[in-house]
């Protein structure tokens, strides 16, 4: 089993959120915790193609988009500024929600960016820890302790 202290939770969270449709995969070495990026053209080292079945790495499949969408909805719901909350709630209605949410934050509500980034990072890292526990890469007790020690940050 791996120890949380030897893992890059931000990188694992990035892999879990990577929704691009390109021919690539994120992988983790279950022995070292090292995260690797594989493409069909350039393999793991950026030069030599390798078949995924020939490597002893665990794939990190992205979580569904509704998981990440819920973060935006929860953030908007928790804002004490009702007007800002309504603006962000409208931004995430329908197709293009992620782009509109980002645009609303950057262009209309930039003062909320630090709070949003902290909120999203806390949730993403907890998901990374939950994924690691579900894959049997870290002890469930470590995951429970992490979740308890890393709640959602306060939202303004």
C-alpha positions as CSV (number, residue, x, y, z in Angstrom):
1,X,0.0,0.0,0.0
2,X,1.0,3.5,-0.7
3,X,1.2,6.4,1.8
4,X,-0.6,9.6,1.1
5,X,2.6,11.6,1.8
6,X,4.3,10.0,-1.3
7,X,1.5,10.8,-3.7
8,X,0.8,13.9,-5.8
9,X,-3.0,14.4,-5.1
10,X,-3.2,17.4,-7.4
11,X,-1.8,15.3,-10.3
12,X,-4.2,12.4,-9.6
13,X,-7.1,14.9,-9.3
14,X,-6.1,16.4,-12.7
15,X,-6.2,12.9,-14.2
16,X,-9.6,12.2,-12.7
17,X,-11.0,15.5,-14.2
18,X,-9.3,15.1,-17.7
19,X,-12.4,14.9,-20.0
20,X,-10.5,15.4,-23.3
21,X,-11.3,12.9,-26.1
22,X,-7.7,12.5,-27.2
23,X,-6.0,9.1,-27.4
24,X,-4.2,9.3,-24.1
25,X,-4.4,7.8,-20.6
26,X,-3.3,8.7,-17.1
27,X,-1.7,5.8,-15.2
28,X,-0.3,5.3,-11.7
29,X,2.4,2.9,-10.6
30,X,0.8,1.0,-7.7
31,X,4.2,0.4,-6.2
32,X,5.7,3.9,-6.2
33,X,2.7,6.1,-6.6
34,X,4.3,7.8,-9.6
35,X,1.8,9.1,-12.1
36,X,2.5,8.7,-15.8
37,X,0.9,10.1,-19.0
38,X,0.5,7.7,-21.9
39,X,-0.4,8.5,-25.5
40,X,-0.8,5.9,-28.3
41,X,1.8,7.7,-30.5
42,X,4.5,8.4,-28.0
43,X,4.0,5.9,-25.2
44,X,5.1,6.8,-21.7
45,X,8.4,8.3,-22.4
46,X,7.3,10.7,-25.1
47,X,9.2,8.8,-27.8
48,X,8.5,5.1,-27.9
49,X,5.0,3.7,-28.4
50,X,4.0,1.0,-26.0
51,X,0.9,-1.0,-25.6
52,X,-1.0,-0.4,-22.3
53,X,-1.3,-4.2,-21.7
54,X,2.5,-4.4,-21.6
55,X,2.9,-2.1,-18.6
56,X,2.1,-2.8,-14.9
57,X,0.3,0.5,-14.2
58,X,-3.2,1.2,-13.0
59,X,-5.3,3.4,-15.3
60,X,-6.8,6.5,-13.8
61,X,-10.1,6.9,-15.6
62,X,-11.8,10.3,-15.5
63,X,-14.8,10.8,-13.3
64,X,-18.1,11.7,-15.1
65,X,-18.6,15.4,-15.8
66,X,-21.7,15.5,-13.5
67,X,-19.3,15.1,-10.5
68,X,-17.4,18.2,-11.5
69,X,-20.6,20.0,-12.4
70,X,-21.9,19.4,-8.9
71,X,-18.9,21.4,-7.5
72,X,-20.0,24.4,-9.4
73,X,-23.6,24.1,-8.3
74,X,-22.6,23.6,-4.7
75,X,-20.3,26.6,-4.8
76,X,-23.0,28.8,-6.2
77,X,-25.5,27.6,-3.6
78,X,-23.2,28.3,-0.7
79,X,-22.4,31.9,-1.6
80,X,-23.6,34.4,0.9
81,X,-23.9,37.0,-1.9
82,X,-27.3,35.9,-3.3
83,X,-26.9,37.9,-6.5
84,X,-23.5,36.3,-7.3
85,X,-25.0,32.8,-6.5
86,X,-27.9,33.4,-8.9
87,X,-25.5,34.6,-11.6
88,X,-23.4,31.4,-11.3
89,X,-26.4,29.2,-11.1
90,X,-27.7,30.8,-14.4
91,X,-24.3,30.3,-15.9
92,X,-24.3,26.5,-15.4
93,X,-27.8,26.0,-16.9
94,X,-27.6,23.9,-20.1
95,X,-24.8,23.1,-22.5
96,X,-21.5,25.0,-22.1
97,X,-21.9,25.2,-18.3
98,X,-18.2,24.8,-17.5
99,X,-17.2,27.5,-20.0
100,X,-19.9,29.9,-18.9
101,X,-19.2,29.3,-15.2
102,X,-15.5,30.1,-15.8
103,X,-16.3,33.2,-17.9
104,X,-18.7,34.5,-15.2
105,X,-16.0,34.1,-12.5
106,X,-13.2,35.6,-14.5
107,X,-15.1,38.4,-16.1
108,X,-17.8,39.3,-13.6
109,X,-16.9,37.9,-10.2
110,X,-13.1,37.8,-10.1
111,X,-13.1,38.4,-6.4
112,X,-14.6,34.9,-6.0
113,X,-11.8,33.2,-7.9
114,X,-9.6,32.4,-4.9
115,X,-12.6,30.9,-3.0
116,X,-13.6,28.8,-6.0
117,X,-10.1,27.5,-6.6
118,X,-9.8,26.5,-2.9
119,X,-13.2,24.9,-3.0
120,X,-12.6,23.0,-6.2
121,X,-9.1,21.9,-5.1
122,X,-10.3,20.6,-1.8
123,X,-13.0,18.5,-3.5
124,X,-10.7,17.3,-6.2
125,X,-8.1,16.1,-3.8
126,X,-10.7,14.4,-1.6
127,X,-11.9,12.6,-4.8
128,X,-8.3,11.6,-5.5
129,X,-8.0,10.1,-2.1
130,X,-11.3,8.3,-2.4
131,X,-10.3,6.9,-5.8
132,X,-7.0,5.7,-4.3
133,X,-8.8,3.9,-1.5
134,X,-11.4,2.4,-3.9
135,X,-8.5,1.1,-6.0
136,X,-6.9,-0.4,-2.9
137,X,-3.8,1.7,-3.3
138,X,-4.1,3.4,0.1
139,X,-5.6,2.1,3.4
140,X,-9.3,3.1,3.9
141,X,-8.3,4.4,7.3
142,X,-5.9,6.9,5.7
143,X,-8.7,8.0,3.3
144,X,-11.2,8.4,6.2
145,X,-8.6,10.5,8.1
146,X,-7.9,12.7,5.1
147,X,-11.6,13.3,4.4
148,X,-12.1,14.3,8.1
149,X,-9.1,16.6,8.1
150,X,-9.9,18.3,4.7
151,X,-13.6,19.5,4.6
152,X,-14.9,21.9,2.1
153,X,-13.4,25.4,2.8
154,X,-15.7,28.2,3.7
155,X,-17.3,30.1,0.9
156,X,-17.8,33.9,1.1
